[in-house]
Amino acid sequence: MPQRKADQTTCFQRLRWRGAQALLLLTFVEPFVRFAALLIPLCLSLALFGAAFWQLERFPALSGFRRLIFFGICLALYGLGGLPIFWLCKFIAFDVPSHELLPFLVPEWGGAGMGGGLYLYVLLAVVSFAVAWLAWALRRPQSVRLMVGLLLVAVALPAGWWLVQNGIVQKVQFGDLDVPPLRLWLAPEANGMIDDQVALKRWAIAQFVVMMILLLGAVIPSGPVRRIPIN
């Protein structure tokens, strides 16, 4: 009987030690998983749009309306394939966060049961589509494609400003003041107390720089630009 109790104690000690090791491993891995949940949607959306444009190059005979339909079908299929990953990232980042910062900054209201996160994901889609189009236009240069790409970038800037304003709460308590968190990030030297025009200009500059960095990353792996005369 004493031997049996000793064996049970030893078993419990081993289980406790393994549990402590598992908890230590989880504590180490968790920050990387949560950071990945924030970064993967951007990378995945860029990959989905880039893959759809790549499919267009495989069928150069398509033109006009057929080309548009084919692109839409490819994008829908890729989107359905990536939807579980998007949902998983949303679940990790917003539904079960490790702290209250993200739920505090992202409002609960919004469409599709996603709250402000829906606007942020639409912002990722807008930026990703504009970058993927520009990368495609630079690899297969034509005047119309380049002009459309520049137009997309111009439209993405005010659209991004509207989306991010709806995706983040309007005001947070900062000392004795109610300050918009987005403007606090854009103007920390003024505690976020800037007017609408200044905030829009700073956001446009920040978004444009990010889009150019993403464009550079999308163009470099494809190698030199194919030398086709611009029509």
C-alpha positions as CSV (number, residue, x, y, z in Angstrom):
1,M,0.0,0.0,0.0
2,P,2.7,2.5,0.8
3,Q,4.4,1.6,-2.5
4,R,1.2,2.4,-4.3
5,K,0.9,5.8,-2.7
6,A,4.5,6.5,-3.5
7,D,3.9,5.6,-7.2
8,Q,0.8,7.9,-7.3
9,T,2.8,10.8,-5.8
10,T,5.6,10.3,-8.3
11,C,3.0,10.2,-11.1
12,F,1.4,13.4,-9.9
13,Q,4.8,15.1,-9.6
14,R,5.6,14.1,-13.2
15,L,2.3,15.4,-14.4
16,R,2.8,18.7,-12.6
17,W,6.3,19.0,-14.0
18,R,5.1,18.4,-17.6
19,G,2.2,20.9,-17.1
20,A,4.7,23.5,-15.9
21,Q,6.9,22.8,-19.0
22,A,3.9,23.0,-21.3
23,L,2.8,26.3,-19.7
24,L,6.3,27.7,-20.1
25,L,6.4,26.7,-23.8
26,L,2.9,28.2,-24.3
27,T,4.1,31.5,-22.7
28,F,7.0,31.6,-25.0
29,V,5.1,30.8,-28.2
30,E,2.0,32.9,-27.5
31,P,3.4,36.3,-28.5
32,F,4.6,35.0,-31.8
33,V,1.3,33.4,-32.6
34,R,-0.6,36.6,-31.7
35,F,1.8,38.7,-33.8
36,A,1.3,36.3,-36.7
37,A,-2.4,36.6,-36.3
38,L,-2.1,40.4,-36.9
39,L,0.4,40.1,-39.8
40,I,-0.9,37.1,-41.7
41,P,-4.1,38.8,-43.0
42,L,-2.1,41.4,-44.8
43,C,0.4,38.9,-46.3
44,L,-2.4,36.5,-47.3
45,S,-4.5,39.2,-48.9
46,L,-1.5,40.3,-50.9
47,A,-0.8,36.7,-51.9
48,L,-4.5,36.2,-53.0
49,F,-4.6,39.2,-55.2
50,G,-1.1,38.5,-56.6
51,A,-2.1,34.9,-57.4
52,A,-5.3,36.1,-59.2
53,F,-3.2,38.5,-61.3
54,W,-0.7,35.8,-62.0
55,Q,-3.6,33.6,-63.3
56,L,-4.4,36.3,-65.8
57,E,-0.9,35.9,-67.3
58,R,-1.4,32.2,-67.8
59,F,-4.3,32.9,-70.2
60,P,-3.3,35.9,-72.3
61,A,-5.9,35.1,-75.0
62,L,-8.7,36.3,-72.7
63,S,-9.7,39.9,-73.1
64,G,-12.3,42.4,-72.1
65,F,-15.3,41.1,-70.1
66,R,-14.0,37.4,-70.2
67,R,-10.8,38.6,-68.6
68,L,-12.7,40.4,-65.8
69,I,-15.0,37.4,-65.2
70,F,-12.0,35.0,-65.0
71,F,-10.2,37.3,-62.6
72,G,-13.3,37.5,-60.4
73,I,-13.7,33.7,-60.4
74,C,-10.0,33.2,-59.4
75,L,-10.3,35.8,-56.7
76,A,-13.5,34.2,-55.3
77,L,-11.9,30.7,-55.2
78,Y,-8.7,31.9,-53.6
79,G,-10.8,34.0,-51.1
80,L,-12.8,30.9,-50.1
81,G,-9.7,29.0,-49.6
82,G,-8.2,31.7,-47.4
83,L,-11.4,32.5,-45.5
84,P,-10.7,29.9,-42.7
85,I,-7.3,31.5,-42.1
86,F,-8.8,35.0,-42.0
87,W,-11.4,33.8,-39.5
88,L,-8.7,32.0,-37.4
89,C,-6.6,35.2,-37.3
90,K,-9.6,37.3,-36.4
91,F,-10.5,34.9,-33.6
92,I,-7.0,35.0,-32.1
93,A,-6.5,38.7,-32.5
94,F,-9.9,40.0,-31.5
95,D,-12.0,37.3,-29.8
96,V,-9.4,35.8,-27.4
97,P,-6.8,38.6,-27.0
98,S,-4.1,38.3,-24.3
99,H,-5.0,41.8,-23.1
100,E,-7.8,44.3,-23.4
101,L,-6.0,46.7,-25.7
102,L,-7.3,45.5,-29.0
103,P,-11.0,45.0,-27.9
104,F,-10.7,48.5,-26.2
105,L,-9.5,50.1,-29.4
106,V,-11.7,48.2,-31.9
107,P,-15.5,49.1,-31.5
108,E,-18.0,46.3,-31.2
109,W,-20.4,47.7,-33.7
110,G,-20.1,46.8,-37.3
111,G,-21.2,44.4,-40.0
112,A,-21.0,40.7,-40.3
113,G,-20.6,40.3,-36.5
114,M,-17.0,41.5,-36.7
115,G,-17.4,45.0,-35.3
116,G,-14.7,47.5,-36.2
117,G,-12.4,44.6,-37.3
118,L,-14.5,44.3,-40.5
119,Y,-13.4,47.8,-41.5
120,L,-9.8,47.0,-40.8
121,Y,-9.9,43.9,-42.9
122,V,-11.5,45.8,-45.7
123,L,-8.7,48.4,-45.4
124,L,-6.2,45.5,-45.8
125,A,-8.1,44.4,-48.9
126,V,-8.1,47.9,-50.5
127,V,-4.4,48.3,-49.8
128,S,-3.5,44.8,-51.0
129,F,-5.5,45.2,-54.2
130,A,-3.9,48.5,-55.1
131,V,-0.4,47.1,-54.4
132,A,-1.0,43.9,-56.3
133,W,-2.4,45.9,-59.3
134,L,0.6,48.2,-59.4
135,A,3.0,45.2,-59.1
136,W,1.2,43.5,-62.0
137,A,1.3,46.8,-64.0
138,L,5.0,47.2,-63.5
139,R,5.7,43.6,-64.5
140,R,3.6,44.0,-67.6
141,P,3.7,47.7,-68.3
142,Q,1.0,49.3,-70.3
143,S,-0.1,52.9,-70.0
144,V,-3.7,52.1,-69.1
145,R,-2.7,49.7,-66.4
146,L,-0.2,52.1,-64.9
147,M,-2.8,54.9,-64.9
148,V,-5.4,52.7,-63.3
149,G,-2.8,51.7,-60.7
150,L,-2.0,55.3,-59.8
151,L,-5.8,56.0,-59.6
152,L,-6.2,53.1,-57.2
153,V,-3.5,54.5,-55.0
154,A,-5.1,57.9,-55.0
155,V,-8.5,56.5,-54.1
156,A,-7.0,54.1,-51.5
157,L,-5.7,57.0,-49.4
158,P,-9.0,58.7,-48.5
159,A,-10.8,55.3,-48.4
160,G,-8.2,54.0,-46.0
161,W,-8.7,57.1,-43.8
162,W,-12.5,56.5,-43.7
163,L,-12.1,52.8,-43.0
164,V,-9.5,53.2,-40.2
165,Q,-11.7,55.8,-38.5
166,N,-14.6,53.4,-38.5
167,G,-12.4,50.5,-37.4
168,I,-11.0,52.2,-34.3
169,V,-12.9,53.8,-31.5
170,Q,-13.4,57.6,-31.8
171,K,-12.0,58.6,-28.4
172,V,-10.1,57.2,-25.4
173,Q,-9.4,58.6,-22.0
174,F,-5.9,60.1,-22.0
175,G,-5.3,61.9,-18.7
176,D,-8.1,64.4,-18.3
177,L,-8.8,64.5,-22.0
178,D,-10.8,62.4,-24.5
179,V,-8.4,61.9,-27.4
180,P,-8.9,59.9,-30.6
181,P,-6.4,57.1,-30.4
182,L,-5.6,57.3,-34.1
183,R,-4.7,61.0,-33.9
184,L,-2.7,60.3,-30.8
185,W,-0.6,57.9,-32.9
186,L,-0.4,60.3,-35.8
187,A,0.5,63.3,-33.6
188,P,2.1,62.1,-30.3
189,E,3.9,65.4,-29.9
190,A,0.5,67.2,-29.7
191,N,-1.2,64.5,-27.7
192,G,-3.4,63.9,-30.7
193,M,-4.9,67.4,-30.7
194,I,-4.7,68.2,-34.4
195,D,-7.4,69.2,-36.9
196,D,-8.9,66.9,-39.5
197,Q,-6.8,68.1,-42.4
198,V,-3.5,67.6,-40.6
199,A,-4.6,64.1,-39.5
200,L,-5.6,63.2,-43.0
201,K,-2.3,64.4,-44.5
202,R,-0.3,62.4,-41.9
203,W,-2.4,59.3,-42.5
204,A,-2.0,59.6,-46.2
205,I,1.7,59.9,-46.0
206,A,1.9,56.9,-43.6
207,Q,-0.3,54.7,-45.8
208,F,1.5,55.7,-49.0
209,V,4.9,54.8,-47.5
210,V,3.5,51.4,-46.4
211,M,2.0,50.8,-49.8
212,M,5.3,51.6,-51.5
213,I,7.2,49.3,-49.2
214,L,4.7,46.5,-49.9
215,L,5.0,47.2,-53.6
216,L,8.8,47.0,-53.5
217,G,8.5,43.7,-51.7
218,A,6.0,42.4,-54.3
219,V,8.1,43.5,-57.3
220,I,11.6,42.5,-56.3
221,P,10.9,38.7,-56.1
222,S,9.5,38.8,-59.7
223,G,12.8,39.8,-61.1
224,P,13.5,42.4,-63.8
225,V,10.5,44.1,-65.4
226,R,9.6,42.5,-68.7
227,R,10.6,44.9,-71.4
228,I,7.4,45.4,-73.3
229,P,6.8,48.8,-75.1
230,I,4.3,50.9,-73.3
231,N,1.2,51.1,-75.5
